[in-house]
Amino acid sequence: MKSMKLVLRFAVIGALVLALLVPLAMIRGVVHEREQYRAQAVERVAQGRAGEQRLVGPLRVVPWTERREVAERAADGSQRLVTREVNGHLLQAPVRLDVQGTLQPAERRVGLFRIPVYGWQAQAVASFTPLDYPAVDGRAYGQPYLAIGIADVRGLVGAPQLVVDGRPLALASGTRDLAALSGGVHAALPQAGATGLPALREVHFDATIDGTRSLAIVPVADDNRIDLASPWLHPQFGGRFLPTRRDIDADGFRAHWALSSLASDAQAQLRRGEADALDALQVSLVDPVDVYTQVDRATKYGLLFVLLTFVAFGLFELIKRLPIHPLQYLLVGLALAIFFLLLLSLSEHIAFHWAYLVSATACIGVQAMYLSGVLRSWRRGLGFAAMLTALYGALYCLLVSEDNALLMGSLLLFGILAAVMWITRKVDWYALGNDVR
């Protein structure tokens, strides 16, 4: 029965560890709530300025109207031929598309949140080949036009310039037949006879386009060459295609894409009208340190912090014969949990590494003061403070080293387990059980 006291003691400590999962889960809930507030701040900026941008085109569109005879069933069940009018369009992609420009970054503040925005000084040059109308009985072709898809036309700054074969053309809002694919602008092209189109060789489009956080470009041509640059130091490349070449230094980034229509299904997707699934390349202006992601990752190690500290307390209590009340365990555990809440709140105002340092120093200091009384010695209190300092240092290394986090975490756990086994290798647990009060 005396040995059961030791088992009961560890059961109480285990129950306290499980109880501390509640405040840790509540802190993680606060982290996710703050992430939602940031998403709302991004949406407010996008509504007031312009959202994430996507460029599609230039594309040549030729609308047509066709009268067809179709068989329909009458009310009496008989079949009859009825003439119906069908509308459609021809879509021609350029054979070559060269897009370049610089993204000038800025920030918009919404409360505590800083949202990255940009102004893109876009220059696009598209080359086309001759296009013949297919001869279809009953089909009449309308006036052709150029369509340029821009996800949020509110981002157009000033008057964009469109030059076709050396002649400037007036732009109008909307993409007409391509409205389901993207918003944007269009310009009417000269109309020819029923069997062909006037020559269209080269299109120049210059515009300044404002956007929020990210820019996507759809490689619609047979041969696509895209060059983007920005003073922003922390780009994130995404979409379906990564850059062929990229350089990131103290002056910003420069990225180059060389894409063929053989590697992209964008032309077929445009003809099928798949607006949400267009192949695109993307560059995003991201924060160098996402504090909410970092704090969320840190809270995942909160249970490990509590468990290791309680194990150290339990060993100290049993080996040194110094009883520690469960309430004292609970207070120390709550001090460990409050660290993550301090880290979250401070990191919204100052740099993450400074927030981590201040939060860790505050929590280690208050625990050193408290434990010096609990353990009845300043030396013992400072010893546990040194152990906590090592734990906080190890956690910070795990947070900043994403690629090696699993390896470092595994080595840390193995080292701690080995140390516990070494310290307790000669402990007579039955004798300690008899001494537990």
Sequence and secondary structure as in RCSB ss.txt:
>XXXX:A:sequence
MKSMKLVLRFAVIGALVLALLVPLAMIRGVVHEREQYRAQAVERVAQGRAGEQRLVGPLRVVPWTERREVAERAA
DGSQRLVTREVNGHLLQAPVRLDVQGTLQPAERRVGLFRIPVYGWQAQAVASFTPLDYPAVDGRAYGQPYLAIGI
ADVRGLVGAPQLVVDGRPLALASGTRDLAALSGGVHAALPQAGATGLPALREVHFDATIDGTRSLAIVPVADDNR
IDLASPWLHPQFGGRFLPTRRDIDADGFRAHWALSSLASDAQAQLRRGEADALDALQVSLVDPVDVYTQVDRATK
YGLLFVLLTFVAFGLFELIKRLPIHPLQYLLVGLALAIFFLLLLSLSEHIAFHWAYLVSATACIGVQAMYLSGVL
RSWRRGLGFAAMLTALYGALYCLLVSEDNALLMGSLLLFGILAAVMWITRKVDWYALGNDVR
>XXXX:A:secstr
 HHHHHHHHHHHHHHHHHHTHHHHHHHHHHHHHHHHHHHHHHHHHHHHS   EEEEEEEEEEEEEEEEEEEEE T
TS EEEEEEEEEEEEEE  SEEEEEEEEEEEEEEETTEEEEEEEEEEEEEEE         TTEEE   EEEEEE
S GGGEEEEEEEEETTEE   EES GGGTTT  EEEEE     TT      EEEEEEEEEEESEEEEE  SSEEE
EEEEES S EEEEET   SEEEEETTEEEEEEEEEGGG  HHHHHHHT GGG   EEEEE  SS HHHHHHHHHT
THHHHHHHHHHHHHHHHHHTT    HHHHHHHHHHHHHHHHHHHHHHTTS HHHHHHHHHHHHHHHHHHHHHHHT
T HHHHHHHHHHHHHHHHHHHHHHH STTHHHHHHHHHHHHHHHHHHHTTT  HHHHHHH  
